[in-house]
Amino acid sequence: MYPRTSKLLHAPSPPVLFVLRELLDRGCPRPGQKGMPAAFGAGFSAFAALLEFGTA
């Protein structure tokens, strides 16, 4: 169900965008569903956001 990210594991935040693009290209999540992408960077830096998906 989840995209393969092994080629992206050494970059902290950009993989979130690549995974999101792949999920959207696959047609999921469906409109109305929510998701929370998160990324952790070097040292201690973190990013997270709550998304609600709609129609294009």
Backbone as a printed PyTorch tensor [residue, N CA C, xyz], in Angstrom:
tensor([[[  0.8180,  -1.1940,   0.0000],
         [  0.0000,   0.0000,   0.0000],
         [  0.8610,   1.2580,   0.0000]],

        [[  1.9560,   1.2480,   0.7580],
         [  2.8020,   2.4290,   0.8270],
         [  3.8690,   2.3670,  -0.2540]],

        [[  4.2290,   3.5230,  -0.8160],
         [  5.2410,   3.5620,  -1.8580],
         [  6.6060,   3.1240,  -1.3340]],

        [[  7.4130,   2.5920,  -2.2180],
         [  8.7690,   2.1880,  -1.8470],
         [  9.6220,   3.4320,  -1.6780]],

        [[ 10.2450,   3.5650,  -0.5190],
         [ 11.0290,   4.7720,  -0.2460],
         [ 12.5020,   4.4570,   0.0150]],

        [[ 12.9460,   3.2470,  -0.2110],
         [ 14.3160,   2.8890,   0.1290],
         [ 15.3350,   3.7830,  -0.5650]],

        [[ 15.0370,   4.2530,  -1.7810],
         [ 15.9820,   5.1190,  -2.4820],
         [ 15.9930,   6.5340,  -1.9120]],

        [[ 15.0560,   6.8700,  -1.0380],
         [ 14.9340,   8.2250,  -0.5090],
         [ 15.2940,   8.3340,   0.9640]],

        [[ 15.7420,   7.2650,   1.5740],
         [ 15.8990,   7.2450,   3.0280],
         [ 16.9960,   8.1510,   3.5680]],

        [[ 17.9070,   8.6070,   2.7450],
         [ 19.0130,   9.4130,   3.2550],
         [ 18.7700,  10.9100,   3.1340]],

        [[ 17.5860,  11.3160,   2.7520],
         [ 17.2410,  12.7300,   2.6800],
         [ 16.1190,  12.9730,   3.6870]],

        [[ 16.2370,  13.9790,   4.5670],
         [ 15.2640,  14.1250,   5.6400],
         [ 13.8400,  14.5040,   5.2120]],

        [[ 13.6070,  15.6660,   4.6560],
         [ 12.2410,  16.1090,   4.3830],
         [ 11.7280,  15.8710,   2.9680]],

        [[ 12.5470,  15.9640,   1.9250],
         [ 12.0260,  15.8020,   0.5670],
         [ 11.2530,  14.5060,   0.3020]],

        [[ 11.5880,  13.3780,   0.9230],
         [ 10.8140,  12.1630,   0.6380],
         [  9.3260,  12.3020,   0.9260]],

        [[  8.9510,  13.1680,   1.8560],
         [  7.5310,  13.3770,   2.1550],
         [  6.8000,  13.8220,   0.8910]],

        [[  7.4010,  14.7290,   0.1380],
         [  6.7620,  15.2270,  -1.0700],
         [  6.6990,  14.1660,  -2.1600]],

        [[  7.7590,  13.3480,  -2.2990],
         [  7.7620,  12.2810,  -3.3010],
         [  6.7230,  11.2150,  -2.9770]],

        [[  6.6120,  10.8540,  -1.7190],
         [  5.6240,   9.8530,  -1.2980],
         [  4.2110,  10.4040,  -1.4870]],

        [[  3.9860,  11.6650,  -1.1300],
         [  2.6750,  12.2830,  -1.3200],
         [  2.2910,  12.2940,  -2.8010]],

        [[  3.2280,  12.6490,  -3.6790],
         [  2.9630,  12.6650,  -5.1210],
         [  2.5970,  11.2690,  -5.6100]],

        [[  3.3290,  10.2430,  -5.1530],
         [  3.0430,   8.8730,  -5.5770],
         [  1.6670,   8.4240,  -5.0910]],

        [[  1.3140,   8.7580,  -3.8660],
         [ -0.0120,   8.4030,  -3.3550],
         [ -1.1180,   9.0920,  -4.1540]],

        [[ -0.9420,  10.3700,  -4.4540],
         [ -1.9410,  11.0940,  -5.2290],
         [ -2.0710,  10.5280,  -6.6400]],

        [[ -0.9500,  10.1340,  -7.2490],
         [ -0.9780,   9.5280,  -8.5770],
         [ -1.7230,   8.1970,  -8.5680]],

        [[ -1.6940,   7.4910,  -7.4530],
         [ -2.3820,   6.1970,  -7.3260],
         [ -3.8740,   6.3600,  -7.0350]],

        [[ -4.3150,   7.5840,  -6.7880],
         [ -5.7250,   7.8060,  -6.5090],
         [ -6.1000,   7.6440,  -5.0520]],

        [[ -5.1260,   7.5970,  -4.1870],
         [ -5.4320,   7.5840,  -2.7670],
         [ -4.5700,   8.6460,  -2.1070]],

        [[ -5.0090,   9.2020,  -1.0850],
         [ -6.2440,   8.9620,  -0.3590],
         [ -7.4510,   9.5290,  -1.1030]],

        [[ -8.6070,   9.0930,  -0.6930],
         [ -9.8520,   9.5700,  -1.2930],
         [-10.2580,  10.9140,  -0.6820]],

        [[-11.0740,  11.6870,  -1.4140],
         [-11.5400,  12.9710,  -0.8720],
         [-12.1920,  12.7900,   0.5010]],

        [[-11.8590,  13.6870,   1.4080],
         [-12.4030,  13.6370,   2.7630],
         [-11.5060,  12.9030,   3.7470]],

        [[-10.5770,  12.0790,   3.2460],
         [ -9.6610,  11.3810,   4.1530],
         [ -8.5940,  12.3490,   4.6420]],

        [[ -8.0240,  12.0300,   5.7760],
         [ -6.9710,  12.8550,   6.3590],
         [ -5.6750,  12.0590,   6.4300]],

        [[ -4.5700,  12.7830,   6.4370],
         [ -3.2630,  12.1530,   6.5520],
         [ -2.3180,  13.0780,   7.2800]],

        [[ -1.2480,  12.5070,   7.8060],
         [ -0.2650,  13.3020,   8.5280],
         [  1.1370,  12.9190,   8.0830]],

        [[  1.6980,  13.6740,   7.1350],
         [  3.0900,  13.4130,   6.7580],
         [  4.0250,  13.9330,   7.8420]],

        [[  5.1070,  13.2090,   8.0670],
         [  6.1000,  13.6280,   9.0610],
         [  7.4920,  13.3100,   8.5370]],

        [[  8.4520,  14.1440,   8.8750],
         [  9.8460,  13.9250,   8.4830],
         [ 10.7420,  14.3710,   9.6270]],

        [[ 11.8410,  13.6770,   9.7760],
         [ 12.8100,  13.9960,  10.8160],
         [ 14.1550,  14.2350,  10.1540]],

        [[ 14.8100,  15.3310,  10.5050],
         [ 16.0670,  15.6950,   9.8720],
         [ 17.2650,  15.4610,  10.7730]],

        [[ 18.3660,  16.0040,  10.3280],
         [ 19.6330,  15.8560,  11.0570],
         [ 19.5380,  16.5300,  12.4230]],

        [[ 20.3190,  16.0180,  13.3710],
         [ 20.2250,  16.5410,  14.7330],
         [ 18.8330,  16.2350,  15.2400]],

        [[ 18.1280,  17.2360,  15.6800],
         [ 16.7110,  17.0280,  15.9680],
         [ 15.9250,  18.1430,  15.3240]],

        [[ 15.4580,  17.8640,  14.1520],
         [ 14.5190,  18.7570,  13.4890],
         [ 13.3700,  17.8910,  13.0100]],

        [[ 12.1840,  18.4110,  13.0830],
         [ 11.0160,  17.6130,  12.7210],
         [ 10.0010,  18.4760,  11.9860]],

        [[  9.2170,  17.8250,  11.1470],
         [  8.1570,  18.4770,  10.3930],
         [  6.9520,  17.5610,  10.4170]],

        [[  5.7790,  18.1220,  10.6110],
         [  4.5370,  17.3600,  10.5120],
         [  3.4200,  18.3140,  10.1300]],

        [[  2.4190,  17.7830,   9.4370],
         [  1.2710,  18.5920,   9.0260],
         [  0.0590,  17.6830,   8.9430]],

        [[ -1.1030,  18.2020,   9.2950],
         [ -2.3460,  17.4640,   9.1460],
         [ -3.0000,  17.9370,   7.8530]],

        [[ -3.2490,  16.9880,   6.9450],
         [ -3.8430,  17.3010,   5.6420],
         [ -5.2100,  16.6830,   5.5290]],

        [[ -6.1450,  17.3940,   4.9160],
         [ -7.4400,  16.8070,   4.5550],
         [ -7.5370,  16.8990,   3.0430]],

        [[ -7.7310,  15.7620,   2.4020],
         [ -7.7000,  15.6870,   0.9580],
         [ -9.0640,  15.9980,   0.3700]],

        [[ -9.0640,  16.7330,  -0.7410],
         [-10.2950,  17.0990,  -1.4190],
         [-10.2080,  16.7120,  -2.8810]],

        [[-11.1200,  17.2120,  -3.6660],
         [-11.1020,  16.9370,  -5.0970],
         [-10.2890,  17.9880,  -5.8170]],

        [[ -9.7350,  17.6000,  -6.9540],
         [ -8.8890,  18.5210,  -7.7220],
         [ -9.7080,  19.4930,  -8.5340]]])
